[in-house]
Amino acid sequence: MKKLYEKSEITFAIFWIVLYVVVMGNLRNLGDDSPYMMLGLIVISGLMFLFVRKNALTEKYGLSGWAKNNRAMLWFFPLWIVASLNLWGGAAAKYPLPGQVFAMVSMALVGFAEELIFRGFLFKAMLKDGSVKTAVIVSSVTFGLGHILNLFTGHELGETLLQVFFAVAFGFIVTMAFYKSGSLLPCILSHSLTDVFSLFAKDEASSVLNWAAHIVIIVLAVLYGLYLARRVETPPVNRPAAEGGPDSGPQA
């Protein structure tokens, strides 16, 4: 695994995306409340975290601590608004116990795994080898398109397309948040809370409320993205080498 990473970070990221898509494509057929899905996510999340920690990559991938520019990031308030959207129509458990607990653990791990793969591995690989705009767009769109897999787990086409649309907008917000803060932890927390709260969202919530939630995330994505791009300085860990980033010169 280390040799693949050292040879090509892009290929390394693609490997994890493919592995994750294949594994999740099979696990989700068992149901979100399945203990086997939970165990599978524990394994894949654990393997990624151990790789990052063993190779001293926690700072690079934003796992070494909370953002130091928390105030400039507006305390990541837009992320918490997005996380709350699933509760706007009221709350009710989706599964009986212990299935609800299994599903909550699984959704929390989905937040960790997907953020590390798409915002960590993929975004950082593209940031190193390409432009910032391309890295942001590819990370956001790839993450959103991955939700097409929901078609194979019983979701309807219209519902799936709406989820893809939501995921692209959400992906843009968290990618910009990671890029401008250097910390992946707020993104993981927001993503995990969004998915966990989806297990309490009432199915009978009105279509008007559903569309309102999507409009909110689009507006937040645009406004927060513009604010971060114009007003917040990029931390050294996320600057390209040409701008004095961590790979800008020889190190002892």
HUTASUL-V180825 format. One record per pair of residues at least 12 apart in sequence whose C-alpha atoms are under 6 Angstrom apart, sorted by the first residue. I is the first residue (numbers start at 1). J is the second residue. D is the distance in whole Angstrom. If there is no record, write none. Layout:
I_J_D + I_J_D
This chain:
9_125_5 + 10_125_5 + 13_121_5 + 13_122_5 + 29_153_6 + 32_103_5 + 33_99_4 + 33_102_5 + 33_103_4 + 35_102_6 + 38_106_5 + 45_113_6 + 61_120_5 + 62_182_6 + 62_183_4 + 62_184_5 + 63_184_6 + 66_183_6 + 67_181_5 + 67_183_5 + 79_190_6 + 83_190_6 + 83_193_6 + 83_194_4 + 86_197_6 + 86_198_5 + 86_201_5 + 87_201_6 + 89_205_5 + 91_200_5 + 91_201_5 + 91_202_6 + 92_200_5 + 92_202_6 + 93_200_5 + 94_199_5 + 94_200_6 + 104_196_5 + 107_195_5 + 107_196_5 + 108_192_4 + 111_188_5 + 111_191_5 + 111_192_4 + 112_188_5 + 115_188_6 + 118_139_6 + 119_175_6 + 123_135_6 + 123_139_6 + 140_168_5 + 140_171_4 + 140_172_5 + 141_168_5 + 144_164_5 + 144_167_4 + 144_168_4 + 145_164_6 + 147_164_6 + 169_218_6 + 173_221_5 + 174_187_5 + 180_234_5
